């Protein structure tokens, strides 16, 4: 998706223009891949963003996200979504 500039920019514009829906909300990005949409949500004012991806190279993007967003806003998990729910959500 990162190479598809038109699509990525369109998603960014929609998220930015809809920031009133995202501001101060908790976002769960399932199938986050590179985490680019999670990053857009964090920059749009989300209270917290959980990005979950099963990609084997997801750890590469963890560093990128940590460099680009405040640490208290973004968490990136590599693995199955069911493991995320069982071990990371506080009920």
C-alpha positions as CSV (number, residue, x, y, z in Angstrom):
1,X,0.0,0.0,0.0
2,X,2.9,2.4,0.7
3,X,3.8,2.4,-3.0
4,X,0.2,3.3,-4.0
5,X,0.5,7.0,-3.3
6,X,-3.0,7.8,-4.6
7,X,-4.7,5.3,-2.3
8,X,-2.6,6.1,0.7
9,X,-3.1,9.8,0.3
10,X,-6.9,9.3,-0.1
11,X,-7.0,7.3,3.2
12,X,-5.0,10.1,4.9
13,X,-7.3,12.8,3.6
14,X,-10.4,10.9,4.7
15,X,-9.0,10.2,8.2
16,X,-7.8,13.8,8.5
17,X,-11.1,15.2,7.4
18,X,-13.0,12.9,9.8
19,X,-10.8,13.6,12.7
20,X,-13.8,14.7,14.7
21,X,-14.9,11.0,14.7
22,X,-11.4,9.8,15.8
23,X,-10.4,12.4,18.3
24,X,-10.1,11.1,21.9
25,X,-11.3,7.6,20.7
26,X,-9.5,4.2,21.1
27,X,-8.7,2.8,17.6
28,X,-8.1,-0.9,16.9
29,X,-6.5,-1.5,13.5
30,X,-6.7,-5.2,12.7
31,X,-4.5,-6.3,9.8
32,X,-2.5,-3.1,10.3
33,X,0.3,-4.2,8.0
34,X,2.8,-1.4,7.8
35,X,0.7,0.6,10.4
36,X,0.3,3.6,8.1
37,X,-3.4,3.9,8.8
38,X,-2.7,3.6,12.5
39,X,-0.2,6.4,12.2
40,X,-2.8,8.6,10.4
41,X,-5.3,7.9,13.2
42,X,-2.8,8.8,15.9
43,X,-2.0,12.0,14.2
44,X,-5.8,12.7,13.8
45,X,-6.0,12.8,17.6
46,X,-6.9,9.3,18.7
47,X,-6.6,8.7,22.4
48,X,-4.8,5.4,21.8
49,X,-4.2,3.2,18.7
50,X,-3.7,-0.6,18.8
51,X,-2.2,-1.8,15.6
52,X,-2.4,-5.6,15.2
53,X,-0.8,-7.5,12.3
54,X,0.2,-11.0,11.6
55,X,3.0,-10.0,9.2
56,X,6.3,-11.7,9.8
57,X,8.2,-8.5,9.2
58,X,5.9,-6.4,11.4
59,X,8.7,-5.8,13.8
60,X,10.4,-3.6,11.2
61,X,7.5,-1.1,11.4
62,X,7.4,-1.0,15.2
63,X,10.5,1.1,15.2
64,X,9.1,3.4,12.6
65,X,5.9,3.9,14.5
66,X,7.7,4.5,17.8
67,X,9.8,7.2,16.1
68,X,6.8,8.9,14.5
69,X,4.2,8.9,17.3
70,X,4.2,9.6,21.1
71,X,4.9,6.3,22.9
72,X,1.8,6.6,25.0
73,X,-0.5,6.8,22.0
74,X,0.5,3.8,19.8
75,X,1.0,0.1,20.5
76,X,1.9,-2.3,17.7
77,X,1.4,-6.1,18.1
78,X,2.7,-8.8,15.8
79,X,0.7,-12.0,16.0
80,X,-2.8,-13.4,15.9
81,X,-5.7,-11.1,16.8
82,X,-7.1,-13.6,19.3
83,X,-3.8,-13.5,21.2
84,X,-4.1,-9.7,21.3
85,X,-7.6,-9.8,22.9
86,X,-6.7,-12.5,25.4
87,X,-3.4,-10.9,26.7
88,X,-3.7,-7.2,26.1
89,X,-7.1,-5.8,26.8
90,X,-8.2,-4.8,30.2
91,X,-11.8,-5.8,30.9
